[in-house]
Amino acid sequence: MNKERKHIVFLARWYPHRYDPMFGLFVQRHAEAAALFNDITVVYCQQTTDNGQQTCRDVSTIPMNNKQDIVAASMHHNKNNFEIVRTLENNVDTIRIYYKKPKNKILSLLRFYRANMIGLRLGRKDGRGEPRPYDLIHVHILTRLGVVAWIQKLLHKTPYIITEHWSRYLPGNDFGGFIRKLATKIVVRNAKLVTTVTENLAKAMQNHGLKNDNYVVLPNVVNLDMFHISEKKNNTPCKIIHVSCFEDKSKNISGLLESLKIIEQKGIDFQCTLIGDGMDFDLMKTKAEELQLINKVSFTGLLEGQKLADELAYGDFLVLSSNYENMPVVILEALASGLPVVSTNVGGIKEMIDETKGILVEPRNKEALAEAIIKMIKTHNEYDPNYLRKSVIEKYGYESVGKFLDSIYNK
């Protein structure tokens, strides 16, 4: 291993896995950006009720070549309670551990910690079995993994940093429980540094008494090669794009549909493409039918990679209607595609969107959202796509974020 490259292990609470390829995709992108300048191992543990097992072989015999896209290997532990799949994905050594969900909550917690310990132990050796100690632990999403990192610091003197993505600290959300708060305060206080994806989230955490002398905003990552401006766009009627995980409590897709109904009743023509999948997908399709919007909206289901990029490129603007957020990556992807944005003013969105890039409205106000969408239907061509893309290029590309992470790791 190149001595100039540190070995960093990501302990990730959210990460793409076999049951959900979009879960924690932003964490995976951070890992890929960091891997440009350092050696990155990711440990991710996922509960499962799946009784089936994948075909397995011993990971220790598999060479992990930097140029290799994916090397798949897996092995079973502890009478099939754990399945471990180790792969090399875009130069990131990725260890996913699937473990059976126990009925007992305490046993579930213990199994979670054991799974992470197994992953950490595996990551201390490369694919050839050669030792490679960790220089730093990078925790993504508290609190349990912060406890794991804190224990590792006590046992092995390995420092750790934290990146928090979760909106639970924001007003109106659920960050409670004496033990949870105490544990979170301890792990935050003992971290070398804490990063958040927005200033707003950092302030919210500090308002909960989560004190650390080093809070830093870490930008999300956008694939600038994939998301691009379309030079051939002549949509009639205007094409509106919405992208979310279809969880209505937070994303408020139902509110968006009600706003679109208001617009339709005013006789204004449009087409809205709703992209994504999730727990409320079927419910939202039913609501669109009840509102008689079937001729105005379409549901694509989950789109990834180039298919998502192409939909954004040929849209006219993005609309989000969330009740709470941090900094949705799709906003950055839309800007990189030259699209202005209509969004509710929640979380850290106002840190990115001003009047030169879109329109912000107060959340939970379907009339205000409808008026903003109507205004954007009329004015979206007045926004400069190149200016919108430029606002993303310098700060949110893989190399920029990778260099930023490298500077953090070397503090």
C-alpha positions in Angstrom: 0.0 0.0 0.0 1.3 3.4 -0.9 2.6 5.0 2.3 1.3 8.4 1.3 -2.3 7.0 1.1 -4.0 6.6 4.5 -6.2 3.5 5.1 -9.6 4.9 6.1 -12.6 2.6 7.1 -16.1 3.9 6.5 -18.6 2.6 9.1 -21.8 3.3 7.3 -25.3 3.0 8.7 -26.8 3.6 5.2 -25.3 2.1 2.1 -26.5 0.5 -1.1 -27.1 -3.2 -0.7 -28.8 -6.1 -2.5 -32.3 -5.2 -1.3 -32.1 -1.5 -2.0 -29.5 -0.2 -4.5 -30.3 3.5 -3.7 -30.1 3.3 0.1 -27.3 5.7 1.2 -26.1 6.2 -2.3 -24.6 9.6 -1.2 -22.4 7.7 1.3 -21.1 5.5 -1.4 -20.3 8.5 -3.5 -18.3 10.0 -0.6 -16.4 6.7 -0.4 -15.6 6.7 -4.1 -14.4 10.3 -3.9 -12.2 9.6 -0.9 -10.8 6.6 -2.7 -9.2 8.9 -5.3 -6.6 9.9 -2.7 -6.7 7.3 0.0 -7.3 3.6 0.5 -11.0 3.1 1.5 -12.7 0.2 3.1 -16.4 0.3 3.8 -18.1 -1.9 6.4 -21.9 -2.0 6.1 -24.3 -4.3 8.1 -27.8 -5.1 7.0 -30.5 -7.0 8.8 -32.5 -9.5 6.7 -35.3 -12.0 7.1 -34.1 -13.8 4.0 -33.4 -17.5 4.7 -31.6 -18.0 1.4 -27.9 -17.8 1.1 -25.7 -16.8 -1.8 -23.0 -19.1 -3.3 -19.8 -18.4 -1.3 -16.1 -18.7 -1.5 -13.2 -17.5 0.8 -12.3 -13.8 0.3 -8.7 -14.3 1.4 -7.8 -15.9 -2.0 -9.1 -13.0 -4.1 -6.6 -10.3 -5.2 -8.0 -6.7 -4.9 -6.6 -4.9 -7.9 -7.1 -1.2 -8.1 -8.3 -1.2 -11.7 -10.8 -4.0 -11.1 -14.4 -2.9 -11.2 -16.0 -5.6 -9.0 -14.4 -8.7 -7.4 -17.1 -10.7 -5.6 -16.5 -13.1 -2.8 -18.3 -14.2 0.3 -18.2 -16.5 3.3 -20.5 -17.6 6.0 -20.0 -17.1 9.8 -21.6 -18.5 12.9 -24.0 -21.2 11.5 -25.4 -18.9 8.8 -26.3 -16.1 11.2 -23.9 -13.9 9.1 -23.3 -13.7 5.4 -20.3 -11.6 4.4 -19.9 -10.3 0.9 -16.6 -8.5 0.0 -16.3 -6.7 -3.3 -14.1 -4.1 -4.9 -16.4 -1.4 -6.3 -14.9 1.6 -8.1 -11.6 1.2 -6.1 -13.5 0.9 -2.7 -13.0 -2.3 -0.7 -16.6 -3.0 0.3 -17.6 -5.4 3.1 -21.3 -6.0 3.4 -22.6 -8.2 6.2 -26.1 -9.6 6.1 -27.4 -11.0 9.3 -30.7 -12.6 10.3 -33.0 -10.4 12.2 -33.7 -11.8 15.7 -37.1 -11.4 17.4 -35.4 -10.1 20.6 -34.4 -6.4 20.4 -31.4 -6.8 22.7 -30.2 -9.8 20.6 -30.7 -7.7 17.5 -28.5 -4.9 18.9 -25.8 -7.4 20.0 -25.8 -9.0 16.6 -25.5 -5.6 14.9 -22.4 -4.8 16.9 -20.9 -8.2 16.3 -21.5 -7.9 12.6 -19.6 -4.6 12.6 -16.7 -6.1 14.6 -16.5 -8.9 12.1 -16.3 -6.4 9.3 -13.7 -4.3 11.0 -11.6 -7.3 11.6 -11.8 -8.4 8.0 -10.9 -4.9 6.7 -7.6 -4.9 8.6 -6.4 -7.4 6.1 -6.4 -6.9 2.3 -7.6 -9.5 -0.2 -4.2 -11.3 0.0 -4.4 -11.6 3.8 -1.7 -8.9 4.3 -2.3 -6.7 7.4 -3.2 -3.1 6.9 -4.2 -1.3 10.0 -6.6 1.6 10.0 -5.3 5.2 10.2 -8.8 6.6 10.8 -12.4 5.5 11.2 -15.0 7.6 9.3 -18.5 7.1 10.8 -21.5 7.8 8.6 -24.7 8.4 10.6 -25.0 8.1 14.4 -25.5 6.8 17.0 -24.8 3.1 17.1 -21.8 3.2 14.8 -20.4 6.1 16.8 -20.3 3.8 19.8 -18.5 1.2 17.7 -15.9 3.8 16.7 -15.5 5.1 20.2 -14.8 1.6 21.5 -12.2 1.1 18.7 -10.6 4.3 19.8 -10.4 3.1 23.4 -9.1 -0.4 22.4 -6.8 0.4 19.4 -6.1 4.2 19.8 -7.7 4.7 16.3 -9.1 8.2 15.9 -12.5 8.7 14.3 -14.5 11.4 12.6 -18.2 11.6 12.0 -20.3 12.6 9.0 -24.0 13.1 9.8 -26.6 13.0 7.1 -29.7 12.3 9.2 -32.4 15.0 9.6 -33.6 13.7 12.9 -31.9 16.6 14.8 -34.0 19.2 12.9 -37.0 20.9 14.6 -40.1 18.7 14.6 -38.2 15.5 14.2 -37.5 12.7 16.7 -34.2 12.9 18.5 -35.1 11.7 22.0 -34.4 9.2 24.7 -31.9 9.8 27.6 -29.6 6.9 26.7 -29.5 7.8 23.0 -28.8 11.5 23.7 -26.1 10.6 26.3 -24.4 8.2 24.0 -24.5 10.6 21.1 -23.0 13.4 23.2 -20.1 11.1 24.2 -19.3 9.9 20.7 -19.5 13.4 19.2 -17.3 14.9 22.0 -14.7 12.3 21.5 -14.6 12.5 17.7 -11.6 14.2 16.0 -14.0 16.2 13.8 -17.7 16.3 12.8 -18.9 17.0 9.3 -22.5 17.6 8.2 -23.9 18.1 4.7 -25.3 21.5 5.6 -24.7 24.4 8.0 -28.3 24.0 9.1 -27.8 20.4 10.3 -24.6 21.4 12.2 -26.4 24.1 14.1 -29.3 21.7 14.8 -26.9 19.1 16.3 -25.2 21.8 18.4 -28.6 23.0 19.7 -29.0 19.4 21.0 -25.8 19.8 23.0 -23.7 17.7 20.7 -20.5 19.6 21.2 -17.3 19.4 19.2 -14.7 22.1 18.5 -14.5 21.1 14.8 -17.7 21.1 12.9 -17.2 21.2 9.1 -19.6 21.2 6.1 -18.9 18.3 3.7 -20.3 18.7 0.2 -22.3 15.9 -1.3 -20.9 14.4 -4.6 -22.3 14.7 -8.1 -21.2 12.7 -11.1 -20.5 15.6 -13.4 -19.7 13.3 -16.3 -23.1 11.6 -16.1 -25.4 14.6 -15.4 -25.2 17.0 -18.4 -27.0 19.8 -20.1 -29.2 18.9 -23.1 -28.9 21.2 -26.1 -32.0 19.7 -27.7 -35.0 20.6 -25.6 -38.3 21.8 -26.9 -40.9 20.5 -24.5 -44.5 21.2 -25.2 -46.1 21.3 -22.7 -43.5 22.1 -20.0 -41.9 19.0 -18.5 -41.6 19.0 -14.7 -39.4 16.5 -12.9 -39.8 15.2 -9.3 -37.4 12.6 -7.8 -37.7 11.1 -4.4 -37.8 7.9 -2.3 -41.7 8.0 -2.2 -41.9 8.2 1.6 -44.8 10.7 1.9 -44.2 11.7 5.5 -41.0 13.5 4.6 -41.2 13.9 0.8 -44.8 15.1 0.8 -45.6 13.7 -2.7 -49.3 13.9 -1.8 -48.9 17.7 -1.3 -47.2 18.0 -4.7 -50.0 16.1 -6.4 -52.6 18.4 -4.7 -50.6 21.5 -6.0 -50.6 20.0 -9.5 -54.3 19.6 -9.3 -54.7 23.3 -8.5 -52.6 24.1 -11.5 -54.6 21.8 -13.7 -57.8 23.4 -12.6 -56.4 26.8 -13.7 -56.2 25.4 -17.2 -52.4 25.5 -17.3 -50.8 22.7 -19.4 -47.9 20.7 -18.1 -46.5 17.1 -17.7 -44.9 16.0 -14.5 -42.7 12.9 -14.4 -42.4 11.4 -10.9 -39.2 9.3 -10.5 -38.5 6.9 -7.7 -39.9 4.1 -5.7 -40.6 3.4 -2.0 -43.1 2.5 0.6 -45.8 4.9 -0.6 -45.4 4.5 -4.3 -48.7 2.6 -4.9 -50.5 5.0 -2.5 -49.3 8.0 -4.6 -50.4 6.4 -7.8 -53.8 5.8 -6.3 -54.0 9.4 -5.1 -53.1 10.7 -8.6 -56.0 8.6 -10.0 -58.3 10.0 -7.3 -57.3 13.5 -8.3 -57.8 12.7 -12.0 -54.3 13.6 -12.8 -53.4 10.5 -14.8 -53.1 12.5 -18.1 -50.8 15.0 -16.4 -48.4 12.8 -14.4 -46.4 9.7 -15.0 -44.6 7.4 -12.6 -41.4 5.8 -13.9 -40.4 3.8 -10.8 -36.8 3.7 -9.8 -34.3 5.1 -12.3 -30.6 5.0 -11.7 -27.4 6.2 -13.4 -27.7 7.3 -17.0 -31.4 6.8 -17.2 -32.0 9.2 -14.3 -29.5 11.6 -15.9 -31.3 11.6 -19.2 -34.6 12.3 -17.6 -33.2 15.3 -15.8 -31.4 16.5 -18.9 -34.6 16.6 -20.9 -36.8 18.1 -18.2 -37.5 21.8 -17.8 -37.2 22.1 -14.0 -37.1 20.1 -10.8 -39.7 20.3 -8.1 -39.4 19.1 -4.5 -42.2 19.4 -1.9 -40.5 17.9 1.2 -41.6 18.6 4.7 -38.0 18.2 6.0 -34.7 17.6 4.3 -30.9 18.2 4.6 -29.4 18.8 1.1 -31.0 16.5 -1.5 -28.4 15.3 -3.9 -31.0 15.5 -6.7 -31.0 19.3 -6.4 -27.3 19.2 -7.2 -27.9 16.8 -10.1 -30.6 19.0 -11.5 -28.4 22.1 -11.4 -25.6 20.1 -13.0 -28.1 19.3 -15.7 -28.9 23.0 -16.2 -32.3 22.8 -14.5 -33.7 25.4 -12.1 -35.4 24.2 -9.0 -38.7 24.8 -7.2 -38.5 23.5 -3.6 -39.9 24.0 -0.2 -37.6 26.0 2.0 -36.5 23.3 4.5 -33.2 22.0 5.9 -30.1 23.3 4.1 -31.7 23.8 0.7 -31.6 27.6 1.0 -27.8 27.2 1.3 -27.8 26.2 -2.4 -30.9 27.7 -4.0 -31.3 31.4 -4.3 -33.3 33.5 -6.8 -30.7 32.9 -9.5 -31.3 29.2 -9.3 -34.9 28.7 -8.5 -37.8 29.5 -6.2 -38.3 28.5 -2.6 -41.6 28.3 -0.8 -42.7 27.5 2.8 -43.4 23.8 3.4 -46.9 22.4 3.8 -48.5 25.1 1.7 -50.0 23.6 -1.5 -51.3 26.9 -2.8 -47.9 28.6 -2.5 -46.2 25.6 -4.1 -48.7 25.7 -7.0 -48.0 29.4 -7.5 -44.3 28.8 -7.6 -44.7 26.0 -10.1 -46.9 28.2 -12.3 -44.3 30.9 -12.2 -41.5 28.5 -13.1 -43.6 27.1 -16.0 -43.6 30.6 -17.4 -40.0 31.6 -16.6 -37.8 28.5 -16.7 -36.3 29.5 -20.0 -34.9 32.7 -18.4 -32.4 30.7 -16.2 -29.0 30.2 -17.7 -28.2 26.4 -17.8 -24.5 27.0 -17.9 -24.6 29.2 -14.9 -26.6 26.6 -13.0 -24.1 23.9 -13.9 -21.1 26.1 -13.0 -22.5 26.5 -9.5 -22.0 22.8 -8.9 -18.8 22.0 -10.8 -16.2 23.6 -8.6 -17.5 22.2 -5.2 -19.4 19.0 -5.8 -17.4 16.9 -8.2 -15.6 13.7 -7.2 -12.2 15.2 -7.3 -13.1 18.3 -5.4 -14.8 16.3 -2.6 -12.0 13.8 -2.6 -9.4 16.5 -2.1 -11.6 18.0 0.7 -11.8 14.7 2.5 -8.1 14.1 2.1 -7.4 17.5 3.8 -9.7 16.4 6.6 -8.0 13.0 7.0 -4.6 14.7 7.2 -5.6 17.2 9.9 
